[in-house]
């Protein structure tokens, strides 16, 4: 399954896809993203940057749109300022550095997002869709259309991939094919195991190709 990545603009670093990428999807008004997400992802960035893991952060918004903005994200990156619930939980400033590239999810409306092309993309990513009957496929298309249309404001990457919330972590290849993914607080040892599995697989393939 390919992830649909829709970026408004890049705020920090070079947001280029490589052979193995960890996409960290967060909201600035999300204390859990700062407690469980940023420290771990920053550590992974430094630990595996020479081993082939490309770490990328995507600032999104699916709620609290007055806080989860590009401006709030820029203030976080340039002045380490926090907002909303994050400020209440952690204080006015975030103490840790954020070293990896950061981009902004594309802010849009449900109506604008519910195009035939996007509906098809979402449906095709659903297991068994291609084997369903034509009436079943059409019924599912209508459900997806209603799902996309329901939001007055939404973010394209978050909504098109039907992500469960933030923080969400997605391992993808250079073609945005989903290799692994998880949501919320996950033990560091489990995350490292997942990542190293794909790094080792990638290295084995490279060695085979070089023989």
Backbone as a chain_set.jsonl record, in Angstrom:
{"seq": "XXXXXXXXXXXXXXXXXXXXXXXXXXXXXXXXXXXXXXXXXXXXXXXXXXXXXXXXXXXXXXXXXXXXXXXXXXXXXXXXXXXXXXXXXXXXXXXXXXXXXXXXXXXXXXXXXXXXXXXXXXXXXXXXXXXXXXXXXXXXXXXXXXXXXXXXXXXXXXXXXXXXXXXXXXXXXXXXXXXXXXXXXXXXXXXXXXXXXXXXXXXXXXXXXXX", "coords": {"N": [[0.84, -1.196, 0.0], [0.564, 2.183, -0.868], [1.496, 5.221, 0.652], [-0.2, 8.305, 0.777], [1.262, 11.297, 0.37], [1.008, 14.597, 1.09], [2.241, 17.681, 0.913], [2.384, 20.958, 2.188], [4.446, 22.902, 2.593], [7.999, 22.957, 3.189], [9.575, 23.324, 6.294], [11.938, 22.975, 7.643], [15.17, 21.755, 7.01], [15.973, 19.205, 4.52], [13.508, 17.751, 2.767], [13.453, 15.076, 1.492], [12.724, 11.972, -0.038], [14.161, 8.776, 0.659], [15.706, 5.503, 0.375], [14.819, 4.171, 2.684], [12.54, 5.388, 4.951], [11.492, 7.083, 7.872], [8.539, 8.376, 8.725], [7.329, 10.736, 10.785], [4.424, 11.68, 12.127], [2.863, 14.388, 13.517], [1.161, 16.621, 15.87], [1.358, 20.012, 16.909], [-0.115, 20.79, 19.069], [-0.242, 18.616, 20.956], [0.491, 16.915, 23.571], [1.443, 14.269, 23.946], [2.883, 13.806, 21.627], [5.185, 15.209, 22.107], [6.11, 14.138, 24.458], [6.318, 11.358, 23.995], [7.053, 11.189, 21.35], [8.897, 13.183, 19.924], [11.442, 13.089, 21.47], [12.22, 10.367, 21.111], [12.249, 10.125, 18.285], [14.167, 12.012, 17.563], [16.393, 10.815, 18.703], [16.509, 8.47, 17.171], [17.051, 9.597, 14.708], [19.733, 10.507, 14.954], [20.971, 8.126, 15.672], [20.658, 6.329, 13.51], [21.254, 7.655, 11.171], [23.516, 7.275, 9.61], [23.136, 4.753, 8.822], [21.246, 4.385, 6.948], [18.621, 5.135, 7.493], [16.172, 7.495, 6.912], [14.91, 10.197, 8.487], [11.896, 11.941, 8.838], [9.737, 14.626, 9.653], [6.279, 15.385, 9.924], [4.131, 17.943, 10.331], [0.853, 18.067, 11.268], [-2.773, 18.524, 11.233], [-5.754, 17.678, 12.706], [-7.584, 18.438, 14.454], [-8.338, 21.085, 16.819], [-7.613, 23.427, 15.298], [-6.878, 26.041, 15.599], [-4.585, 26.018, 17.06], [-2.893, 24.065, 15.942], [-1.053, 24.881, 13.666], [0.821, 26.189, 10.824], [2.278, 28.42, 11.581], [2.534, 28.082, 14.371], [4.09, 25.784, 14.335], [6.421, 26.734, 13.113], [7.26, 28.553, 15.089], [7.84, 26.761, 17.095], [10.047, 25.441, 15.972], [11.893, 27.507, 15.526], [12.0, 29.089, 17.85], [11.405, 27.423, 19.874], [8.912, 27.526, 21.081], [5.908, 26.524, 22.688], [2.414, 25.491, 22.444], [-1.057, 25.713, 23.506], [-2.409, 22.704, 24.832], [0.004, 21.381, 24.965], [1.729, 23.337, 25.953], [0.586, 23.678, 28.478], [1.192, 21.209, 29.612], [3.985, 20.934, 29.402], [5.242, 23.363, 29.693], [6.244, 26.733, 28.716], [8.279, 26.663, 26.831], [9.891, 24.271, 24.714], [12.254, 21.969, 25.737], [14.087, 20.393, 24.335], [16.171, 19.846, 21.428], [15.158, 19.857, 17.967], [16.081, 18.103, 15.397], [15.723, 16.93, 12.892], [14.383, 16.976, 9.461], [11.432, 18.921, 8.795], [8.111, 19.212, 7.637], [5.009, 20.736, 6.539], [1.76, 19.456, 6.669], [-0.705, 19.404, 4.082], [-3.185, 21.701, 4.345], [-6.678, 21.581, 3.996], [-10.072, 21.288, 2.778], [-12.841, 19.089, 3.483], [-14.6, 18.838, 1.323], [-13.042, 19.688, -0.856], [-11.191, 17.686, -0.843], [-12.554, 15.391, -1.506], [-12.387, 14.224, -4.182], [-12.866, 12.356, -7.253], [-10.522, 11.008, -7.942], [-9.089, 10.927, -5.504], [-10.89, 9.484, -3.936], [-10.799, 7.019, -5.258], [-8.11, 6.351, -4.757], [-8.094, 5.971, -1.96], [-9.942, 3.872, -1.731], [-8.692, 1.82, -3.204], [-6.628, 1.191, -1.553], [-7.772, -0.281, 0.398], [-8.05, -3.441, 1.784], [-9.022, -6.165, -0.219], [-10.707, -4.74, -1.849], [-10.47, -4.75, -4.669], [-11.424, -7.266, -5.32], [-14.067, -7.208, -4.798], [-17.588, -7.038, -5.634], [-19.091, -5.033, -8.266], [-21.334, -3.46, -7.333], [-20.719, -3.52, -4.567], [-18.267, -2.238, -4.544], [-19.022, 0.313, -5.416], [-20.712, 1.084, -3.342], [-18.862, 1.25, -1.271], [-17.246, 3.283, -2.241], [-19.02, 5.431, -1.974], [-19.219, 5.553, 0.795], [-16.583, 6.234, 1.456], [-16.435, 8.714, 0.188], [-18.299, 10.165, 1.729], [-16.967, 10.076, 4.165], [-14.65, 11.57, 3.581], [-15.791, 14.042, 2.982], [-16.85, 14.994, 5.343], [-15.424, 16.728, 6.996], [-14.965, 20.11, 7.837], [-12.566, 21.507, 7.995], [-9.435, 20.026, 7.311], [-6.502, 17.905, 7.087], [-4.585, 16.896, 4.347], [-2.744, 14.658, 4.033], [-3.068, 13.322, 6.482], [-5.837, 12.674, 6.45], [-6.341, 11.324, 3.964], [-4.903, 9.009, 4.31], [-6.203, 7.9, 6.377], [-5.345, 8.067, 9.074], [-4.855, 7.15, 12.534], [-4.491, 9.041, 14.556], [-2.35, 11.228, 16.48], [0.827, 10.821, 18.13], [1.793, 9.413, 14.986], [3.632, 6.881, 13.355], [5.34, 6.057, 10.44], [6.899, 3.753, 8.405], [8.36, 3.93, 5.329], [9.195, 3.272, 1.862], [11.21, 4.598, -0.892], [9.251, 5.008, -2.75], [7.037, 5.518, -1.333], [5.753, 3.282, -0.436], [4.161, 1.506, 2.086], [5.895, 0.091, 4.712], [5.858, -0.505, 7.404], [4.108, 0.449, 10.389], [2.997, 2.377, 13.219], [1.154, 3.543, 16.1], [0.928, 6.085, 18.586], [2.225, 5.722, 21.967], [4.955, 3.665, 21.93], [7.12, 1.148, 23.053], [10.619, 1.867, 23.184], [12.472, -0.178, 22.58], [10.96, -1.903, 21.01], [10.422, -0.284, 18.812], [13.036, 0.105, 17.814], [13.642, -2.52, 17.118], [11.834, -2.935, 15.022], [12.74, -1.038, 13.141], [15.441, -1.791, 12.708], [15.08, -4.283, 11.592], [14.201, -3.657, 9.0], [16.327, -2.128, 8.083], [18.363, -4.059, 8.088], [17.307, -5.873, 6.229], [17.309, -4.281, 3.943], [20.082, -3.853, 3.671], [20.944, -6.462, 3.174], [19.759, -6.964, 0.678], [21.111, -5.055, -0.843], [23.733, -6.061, -0.685], [23.403, -8.469, -2.048], [22.839, -7.539, -4.609], [25.238, -6.418, -5.257], [26.945, -8.502, -5.647]], "CA": [[0.0, 0.0, 0.0], [1.324, 3.426, -0.951], [1.034, 6.345, 1.456], [-0.413, 9.563, 0.06], [1.964, 12.363, 1.082], [0.64, 15.905, 0.539], [2.979, 18.669, 1.697], [2.174, 22.368, 1.867], [5.8, 23.448, 2.43], [9.032, 22.454, 4.091], [9.98, 24.347, 7.257], [13.287, 22.737, 8.163], [15.932, 20.674, 6.408], [15.677, 18.726, 3.168], [12.439, 16.759, 2.907], [13.571, 14.196, 0.334], [12.558, 10.544, 0.254], [15.279, 7.898, 0.352], [15.31, 4.097, 0.286], [14.08, 3.818, 3.899], [12.149, 6.639, 5.6], [10.574, 7.086, 9.015], [7.71, 9.572, 8.709], [6.767, 10.998, 12.114], [3.292, 12.594, 11.942], [2.582, 14.955, 14.838], [0.509, 17.919, 16.011], [2.048, 20.806, 17.933], [-0.99, 20.789, 20.247], [-0.348, 17.186, 21.288], [1.543, 16.624, 24.552], [2.011, 12.95, 23.72], [3.872, 13.898, 20.548], [6.415, 15.756, 22.674], [6.57, 13.244, 25.527], [6.649, 10.041, 23.458], [7.468, 11.235, 19.952], [10.096, 13.93, 19.557], [12.709, 12.583, 22.03], [12.563, 9.105, 20.475], [12.551, 10.318, 16.871], [15.451, 12.701, 17.489], [17.407, 9.797, 19.006], [16.603, 7.602, 15.995], [17.697, 10.377, 13.647], [21.178, 10.483, 15.169], [21.452, 6.744, 15.784], [20.618, 5.585, 12.259], [21.427, 8.52, 9.982], [24.576, 6.704, 8.784], [22.766, 3.358, 8.53], [20.271, 4.345, 5.863], [17.27, 5.563, 7.866], [15.902, 8.907, 6.664], [13.848, 10.611, 9.406], [11.155, 13.112, 8.376], [8.6, 14.993, 10.488], [5.168, 16.051, 9.242], [3.209, 18.631, 11.232], [-0.484, 17.937, 10.708], [-3.875, 19.038, 12.051], [-7.074, 17.07, 12.504], [-8.415, 19.045, 15.491], [-7.696, 22.266, 17.419], [-6.941, 24.072, 14.172], [-6.338, 27.337, 16.011], [-3.258, 25.768, 17.623], [-2.081, 23.226, 15.053], [-0.861, 25.707, 12.474], [2.193, 26.343, 10.324], [2.938, 29.449, 12.398], [2.898, 27.441, 15.637], [5.201, 24.863, 14.058], [7.609, 27.56, 12.878], [7.707, 29.077, 16.387], [8.453, 25.631, 17.792], [11.348, 25.14, 15.384], [12.833, 28.636, 15.589], [12.109, 29.648, 19.198], [11.014, 26.349, 20.795], [7.683, 27.893, 21.775], [4.832, 25.543, 22.672], [1.071, 26.07, 22.42], [-2.2, 24.945, 23.978], [-2.256, 21.624, 25.807], [1.434, 21.087, 25.089], [2.286, 24.345, 26.869], [0.094, 23.369, 29.828], [1.845, 19.997, 30.107], [5.449, 20.961, 29.381], [5.787, 24.698, 29.887], [6.194, 27.669, 27.586], [9.297, 26.326, 25.837], [10.298, 22.876, 24.632], [13.66, 21.993, 26.141], [14.97, 19.598, 23.491], [16.357, 20.239, 20.031], [14.48, 19.065, 16.929], [17.157, 18.18, 14.408], [15.389, 16.313, 11.61], [13.555, 17.808, 8.576], [10.01, 19.067, 9.139], [7.233, 19.828, 6.639], [3.623, 20.972, 6.952], [0.711, 18.764, 5.926], [-1.526, 20.298, 3.268], [-4.478, 22.004, 4.945], [-7.696, 21.659, 2.962], [-11.424, 21.024, 3.265], [-13.345, 17.781, 3.099], [-15.193, 18.926, -0.012], [-11.955, 19.749, -1.834], [-10.451, 16.427, -0.813], [-13.398, 14.278, -1.963], [-12.397, 14.09, -5.637], [-12.951, 10.96, -7.716], [-9.175, 10.424, -7.885], [-8.763, 10.625, -4.108], [-11.769, 8.399, -3.497], [-10.242, 5.788, -5.82], [-6.867, 6.041, -4.047], [-8.436, 5.432, -0.645], [-10.6, 2.573, -1.915], [-7.727, 0.831, -3.695], [-5.761, 0.814, -0.432], [-8.55, -1.128, 1.301], [-7.858, -4.854, 1.458], [-10.148, -6.865, -0.809], [-11.563, -3.881, -2.67], [-10.436, -5.173, -6.067], [-12.148, -8.526, -5.486], [-15.477, -6.99, -4.487], [-18.483, -6.845, -6.773], [-19.232, -3.625, -8.658], [-22.205, -2.762, -6.371], [-20.004, -3.375, -3.298], [-17.257, -1.199, -4.737], [-19.694, 1.609, -5.481], [-21.181, 1.398, -1.986], [-17.685, 1.648, -0.503], [-16.863, 4.61, -2.737], [-19.921, 6.412, -1.371], [-18.833, 5.683, 2.201], [-15.319, 6.986, 1.489], [-16.768, 10.088, -0.167], [-18.923, 10.784, 2.905], [-15.911, 10.223, 5.168], [-13.787, 12.683, 3.202], [-16.545, 15.292, 2.952], [-17.429, 15.371, 6.635], [-14.61, 17.71, 7.714], [-14.902, 21.481, 7.33], [-11.128, 21.648, 7.828], [-8.719, 18.771, 7.496], [-5.176, 17.86, 6.473], [-4.692, 15.92, 3.27], [-2.02, 13.413, 4.312], [-3.706, 12.662, 7.618], [-7.166, 12.166, 6.115], [-6.302, 10.371, 2.858], [-4.357, 7.743, 4.799], [-7.069, 7.465, 7.477], [-4.464, 7.844, 10.221], [-5.647, 7.037, 13.766], [-4.258, 10.162, 15.46], [-0.933, 11.574, 16.604], [1.809, 10.646, 17.059], [1.787, 8.234, 14.129], [4.954, 6.614, 12.792], [5.199, 5.273, 9.224], [8.118, 3.388, 7.686], [8.03, 3.838, 3.907], [10.35, 3.285, 0.965], [11.303, 5.813, -1.705], [8.011, 5.126, -3.524], [5.999, 5.694, -0.324], [5.111, 2.02, -0.084], [4.178, 1.33, 3.535], [6.609, -1.092, 5.178], [5.451, -0.748, 8.785], [3.545, 1.651, 10.988], [2.437, 2.222, 14.555], [0.5, 4.748, 16.613], [0.984, 6.338, 20.021], [3.421, 5.352, 22.721], [5.471, 2.326, 21.665], [8.423, 1.017, 23.717], [11.768, 2.147, 22.33], [13.072, -1.437, 22.13], [10.105, -2.407, 19.941], [10.652, 0.585, 17.652], [14.364, -0.214, 17.291], [13.54, -3.829, 16.468], [11.134, -2.746, 13.745], [13.598, -0.295, 12.222], [16.625, -2.571, 12.351], [14.637, -5.347, 10.691], [14.157, -3.144, 7.632], [17.69, -1.741, 7.72], [19.083, -5.298, 7.786], [16.774, -6.398, 4.97], [17.819, -3.404, 2.88], [21.51, -4.115, 3.518], [21.083, -7.773, 2.541], [19.416, -6.795, -0.732], [22.218, -4.312, -1.449], [24.86, -6.975, -0.803], [23.098, -9.431, -3.11], [22.932, -6.843, -5.882], [26.643, -6.071, -5.504], [27.722, -9.714, -5.902]], "C": [[0.871, 1.24, 0.0], [0.674, 4.502, -0.083], [0.872, 7.575, 0.565], [0.194, 10.702, 0.879], [1.701, 13.691, 0.391], [1.249, 16.989, 1.429], [2.645, 20.086, 1.23], [3.516, 23.045, 1.622], [6.723, 22.84, 3.474], [9.504, 23.588, 4.987], [11.423, 24.191, 7.716], [13.929, 21.572, 7.436], [15.5, 20.346, 4.99], [14.709, 17.555, 3.262], [12.403, 15.865, 1.671], [13.429, 12.746, 0.767], [13.796, 9.768, -0.168], [14.784, 6.449, 0.384], [14.488, 3.644, 1.484], [13.822, 5.087, 4.694], [11.241, 6.36, 6.792], [9.842, 8.415, 8.999], [6.994, 9.686, 10.053], [5.69, 12.073, 11.958], [2.845, 13.075, 13.324], [1.714, 16.204, 14.726], [1.27, 18.707, 17.082], [1.201, 20.906, 19.199], [-1.301, 19.344, 20.642], [0.762, 16.853, 22.271], [2.208, 15.278, 24.336], [3.061, 12.936, 22.62], [5.221, 14.364, 21.077], [6.979, 14.859, 23.767], [7.075, 11.933, 24.951], [7.247, 10.077, 22.057], [8.815, 11.881, 19.694], [11.391, 13.39, 20.174], [13.167, 11.292, 21.354], [12.998, 9.321, 19.032], [13.885, 11.037, 16.699], [16.596, 11.716, 17.75], [17.606, 8.875, 17.802], [17.307, 8.303, 14.847], [19.216, 10.297, 13.77], [21.738, 9.062, 15.184], [21.602, 6.064, 14.43], [20.87, 6.428, 11.011], [22.514, 7.994, 9.061], [24.262, 5.269, 8.367], [21.666, 3.245, 7.491], [18.852, 4.728, 6.23], [17.148, 7.077, 7.688], [14.702, 9.325, 7.511], [13.23, 11.926, 8.928], [9.973, 13.366, 9.312], [7.541, 15.724, 9.687], [4.213, 16.628, 10.276], [1.828, 18.654, 10.6], [-1.505, 18.591, 11.628], [-5.15, 18.285, 11.696], [-8.063, 17.572, 13.55], [-7.673, 20.287, 15.99], [-6.924, 23.077, 16.373], [-6.383, 25.452, 14.517], [-4.939, 27.207, 16.593], [-2.341, 25.033, 16.637], [-1.913, 23.895, 13.696], [0.599, 25.69, 12.037], [2.956, 27.354, 11.164], [3.393, 28.862, 13.732], [4.078, 26.489, 15.456], [6.495, 25.627, 13.832], [8.159, 28.123, 14.19], [8.351, 27.977, 17.226], [9.875, 25.401, 17.283], [12.358, 26.262, 15.571], [13.052, 29.155, 17.006], [11.738, 28.653, 20.293], [9.785, 26.696, 21.621], [6.643, 26.793, 21.626], [3.48, 26.26, 22.691], [0.09, 25.146, 23.135], [-1.913, 23.925, 25.055], [-0.799, 21.244, 26.006], [2.099, 22.069, 26.052], [1.843, 24.059, 28.311], [0.838, 22.19, 30.443], [3.349, 20.161, 30.298], [6.064, 22.325, 29.646], [5.831, 25.493, 28.6], [7.173, 27.307, 26.475], [9.641, 24.844, 25.895], [11.807, 22.8, 24.803], [14.594, 21.319, 25.142], [15.062, 20.142, 22.07], [15.533, 19.329, 19.125], [15.361, 19.17, 15.695], [16.771, 17.7, 13.015], [14.498, 17.23, 10.763], [12.081, 17.782, 8.978], [9.28, 19.744, 7.983], [5.833, 19.969, 7.222], [2.676, 20.18, 6.056], [-0.152, 19.798, 5.204], [-2.901, 20.481, 3.898], [-5.52, 22.212, 3.848], [-9.07, 21.498, 3.602], [-11.853, 19.631, 2.81], [-13.905, 17.776, 1.697], [-14.114, 18.925, -1.086], [-11.223, 18.424, -1.94], [-11.23, 15.281, -1.457], [-13.528, 14.236, -3.487], [-12.494, 12.612, -6.013], [-11.596, 10.269, -7.606], [-8.8, 10.047, -6.459], [-9.623, 9.496, -3.553], [-11.244, 7.063, -3.999], [-8.972, 5.375, -5.083], [-7.148, 5.405, -2.691], [-9.038, 4.04, -0.776], [-9.603, 1.487, -2.321], [-6.781, 0.368, -2.593], [-6.469, -0.096, 0.568], [-8.441, -2.58, 0.858], [-9.142, -5.469, 0.909], [-11.025, -6.034, -1.716], [-11.63, -4.37, -4.108], [-11.206, -6.452, -6.335], [-13.643, -8.4, -5.189], [-16.297, -6.835, -5.763], [-18.615, -5.355, -7.075], [-20.181, -2.874, -7.716], [-21.514, -2.536, -5.022], [-18.943, -2.287, -3.396], [-17.889, 0.19, -4.761], [-20.198, 2.033, -4.113], [-20.022, 1.874, -1.119], [-17.195, 3.027, -0.947], [-17.733, 5.698, -2.104], [-19.596, 6.624, 0.106], [-17.551, 6.496, 2.342], [-15.575, 8.454, 1.159], [-17.376, 10.827, 1.022], [-17.897, 11.021, 4.001], [-15.028, 11.43, 4.849], [-14.505, 14.025, 3.312], [-16.936, 15.822, 4.329], [-16.677, 16.483, 7.352], [-14.655, 19.081, 7.047], [-13.45, 21.844, 7.06], [-10.484, 20.299, 8.065], [-7.35, 18.894, 6.853], [-5.124, 16.671, 5.528], [-3.993, 14.6, 3.584], [-2.708, 12.631, 5.415], [-5.005, 11.982, 7.204], [-7.128, 11.106, 5.024], [-5.77, 9.007, 3.286], [-5.119, 7.188, 5.995], [-6.237, 7.139, 8.714], [-5.267, 7.902, 11.522], [-5.523, 8.228, 14.707], [-2.783, 10.513, 15.457], [-0.456, 11.236, 18.012], [1.601, 9.338, 16.296], [3.163, 8.117, 13.476], [4.788, 5.676, 11.596], [6.577, 5.011, 8.626], [7.741, 3.16, 6.229], [9.309, 3.794, 3.088], [10.311, 4.543, 0.095], [10.074, 6.052, -2.57], [6.791, 5.274, -2.62], [5.186, 4.427, -0.069], [5.262, 1.798, 1.415], [4.834, 0.009, 3.908], [6.18, -1.499, 6.583], [4.871, 0.551, 9.319], [2.981, 1.365, 12.362], [1.969, 3.584, 15.065], [0.692, 4.857, 18.117], [2.282, 5.886, 20.657], [3.773, 3.892, 22.467], [6.838, 2.214, 22.318], [9.58, 1.18, 22.741], [12.385, 0.87, 21.771], [12.285, -2.028, 20.964], [10.319, -1.604, 18.66], [11.994, 0.259, 17.007], [14.357, -1.554, 16.565], [12.886, -3.713, 15.097], [12.051, -2.093, 12.716], [14.785, -1.132, 11.764], [16.281, -3.752, 11.452], [14.68, -4.865, 9.247], [15.529, -2.659, 7.164], [18.479, -2.981, 7.315], [18.619, -5.901, 6.467], [17.312, -5.6, 3.796], [19.295, -3.676, 2.614], [21.76, -5.462, 2.836], [20.793, -7.707, 1.047], [20.545, -6.09, -1.459], [23.422, -5.217, -1.668], [24.639, -7.983, -1.926], [23.266, -8.794, -4.486], [24.377, -6.543, -6.265], [27.502, -7.299, -5.813], [27.962, -9.902, -7.405]], "O": [[1.816, 1.339, 0.783], [-0.546, 4.667, -0.089], [1.71, 7.845, -0.294], [-0.304, 11.03, 1.956], [2.115, 13.897, -0.75], [0.816, 17.184, 2.564], [2.626, 20.371, 0.033], [3.719, 23.681, 0.588], [6.288, 22.291, 4.486], [9.8, 24.683, 4.508], [12.057, 25.162, 8.13], [13.31, 20.523, 7.263], [14.766, 21.099, 4.349], [15.056, 16.493, 3.779], [11.444, 15.894, 0.9], [13.949, 12.343, 1.807], [14.404, 10.049, -1.201], [13.578, 6.204, 0.416], [13.572, 2.835, 1.341], [14.76, 5.787, 5.074], [10.345, 5.518, 6.73], [10.445, 9.462, 9.231], [6.166, 8.846, 10.408], [6.0, 13.234, 11.689], [2.494, 12.272, 14.189], [1.55, 16.771, 13.646], [1.765, 18.128, 18.049], [1.743, 21.087, 20.289], [-2.455, 18.916, 20.658], [1.874, 16.537, 21.848], [3.418, 15.153, 24.524], [4.012, 12.155, 22.667], [6.269, 13.969, 20.567], [8.191, 14.823, 23.98], [8.129, 11.44, 25.354], [7.876, 9.112, 21.622], [9.766, 11.21, 19.294], [12.373, 13.242, 19.447], [14.35, 11.129, 21.055], [14.006, 8.763, 18.6], [14.651, 10.712, 15.792], [17.638, 11.777, 17.098], [18.738, 8.538, 17.455], [18.066, 7.684, 14.102], [19.905, 10.044, 12.781], [22.867, 8.836, 14.749], [22.551, 5.311, 14.212], [20.706, 5.933, 9.896], [22.46, 8.229, 7.854], [25.037, 4.645, 7.642], [21.204, 2.146, 7.184], [17.96, 4.662, 5.385], [17.932, 7.841, 8.251], [13.589, 8.854, 7.276], [13.938, 12.895, 8.649], [9.287, 12.428, 9.718], [7.859, 16.583, 8.865], [3.562, 15.885, 11.011], [1.652, 19.203, 9.512], [-1.152, 19.143, 12.671], [-5.571, 18.257, 10.539], [-9.232, 17.187, 13.544], [-6.519, 20.513, 15.627], [-5.741, 23.37, 16.545], [-5.518, 25.971, 13.811], [-4.186, 28.18, 16.618], [-1.158, 25.352, 16.522], [-2.55, 23.517, 12.713], [1.484, 25.244, 12.766], [4.144, 27.173, 11.432], [4.513, 29.118, 14.173], [4.953, 26.399, 16.316], [7.552, 25.212, 14.308], [9.373, 28.169, 14.388], [9.293, 28.231, 17.977], [10.796, 25.19, 18.072], [13.547, 26.003, 15.755], [14.147, 29.61, 17.34], [11.751, 28.982, 21.48], [9.634, 26.212, 22.742], [6.511, 26.199, 20.556], [3.405, 27.466, 22.922], [0.363, 23.964, 23.343], [-1.264, 24.222, 26.058], [-0.408, 20.829, 27.097], [2.932, 21.677, 26.868], [2.634, 24.184, 29.245], [1.088, 22.168, 31.648], [3.927, 19.604, 31.232], [7.279, 22.436, 29.808], [5.496, 24.987, 27.529], [6.927, 27.609, 25.307], [9.679, 24.238, 26.967], [12.553, 23.482, 24.1], [15.781, 21.642, 25.104], [14.149, 20.808, 21.581], [15.248, 18.182, 19.469], [15.384, 20.203, 15.025], [17.447, 18.042, 12.045], [13.914, 18.173, 11.298], [11.559, 16.765, 9.434], [9.765, 20.725, 7.419], [5.518, 19.395, 8.264], [2.781, 20.23, 4.83], [-0.304, 20.927, 5.669], [-3.687, 19.537, 3.978], [-5.274, 22.935, 2.883], [-9.207, 21.564, 4.824], [-11.292, 19.072, 1.867], [-13.709, 16.814, 0.953], [-14.246, 18.247, -2.105], [-10.697, 18.079, -2.998], [-10.632, 14.303, -1.906], [-14.637, 14.216, -4.021], [-12.236, 11.732, -5.192], [-11.515, 9.1, -7.229], [-8.253, 8.969, -6.225], [-9.143, 8.655, -2.793], [-11.239, 6.08, -3.258], [-8.77, 4.192, -4.81], [-6.515, 4.417, -2.319], [-8.687, 3.133, -0.021], [-9.673, 0.362, -1.827], [-6.198, -0.712, -2.681], [-5.837, -0.623, 1.484], [-8.705, -2.908, -0.298], [-10.214, -5.317, 1.493], [-11.983, -6.546, -2.296], [-12.705, -4.407, -4.706], [-11.605, -6.7, -7.473], [-14.391, -9.37, -5.313], [-15.761, -6.54, -6.831], [-18.288, -4.514, -6.237], [-19.872, -1.748, -7.327], [-21.697, -1.49, -4.399], [-18.741, -1.513, -2.459], [-17.345, 1.133, -4.187], [-20.123, 3.209, -3.759], [-20.18, 2.798, -0.321], [-16.78, 3.839, -0.121], [-17.234, 6.764, -1.742], [-19.686, 7.744, 0.609], [-17.437, 7.342, 3.23], [-14.993, 9.341, 1.785], [-17.019, 11.973, 1.295], [-17.943, 12.04, 4.689], [-14.698, 12.216, 5.737], [-13.899, 15.028, 3.689], [-17.314, 16.986, 4.457], [-17.241, 17.125, 8.237], [-14.415, 19.205, 5.846], [-13.134, 22.422, 6.02], [-10.93, 19.523, 8.912], [-7.068, 19.869, 6.156], [-5.566, 15.574, 5.869], [-4.586, 13.534, 3.418], [-2.908, 11.422, 5.299], [-5.245, 10.832, 7.57], [-7.811, 10.088, 5.135], [-6.13, 7.98, 2.71], [-4.752, 6.158, 6.56], [-6.396, 6.082, 9.324], [-6.257, 8.629, 11.601], [-6.374, 8.407, 15.577], [-2.049, 10.14, 14.541], [-1.216, 11.344, 18.975], [1.278, 8.303, 16.878], [3.774, 9.115, 13.097], [4.168, 4.62, 11.718], [7.335, 5.947, 8.372], [6.909, 2.307, 5.922], [10.37, 4.217, 3.546], [9.491, 5.436, 0.311], [9.867, 7.158, -3.068], [5.653, 5.169, -3.078], [4.071, 4.489, 0.448], [6.366, 1.892, 1.952], [4.393, -1.058, 3.48], [6.143, -2.684, 6.913], [5.115, 1.624, 8.766], [2.54, 0.251, 12.643], [2.339, 4.629, 14.531], [0.63, 3.86, 18.837], [3.296, 5.692, 19.986], [2.982, 2.994, 22.755], [7.658, 3.117, 22.151], [9.527, 0.692, 21.612], [12.781, 0.838, 20.606], [12.87, -2.59, 20.038], [10.388, -2.164, 17.566], [12.081, 0.147, 15.785], [14.991, -1.704, 15.52], [13.339, -4.325, 14.13], [12.131, -2.535, 11.57], [15.098, -1.178, 10.574], [17.104, -4.174, 10.639], [15.145, -5.588, 8.365], [15.856, -2.768, 5.982], [19.188, -2.96, 6.309], [19.431, -6.384, 5.678], [17.72, -6.164, 2.781], [19.716, -3.724, 1.458], [22.674, -5.59, 2.021], [21.496, -8.321, 0.245], [20.903, -6.478, -2.571], [24.063, -5.152, -2.717], [25.566, -8.314, -2.665], [23.772, -9.425, -5.414], [24.704, -6.428, -7.446], [28.662, -7.158, -6.199], [28.601, -10.872, -7.812]]}, "num_chains": 1, "name": "protein.A"}
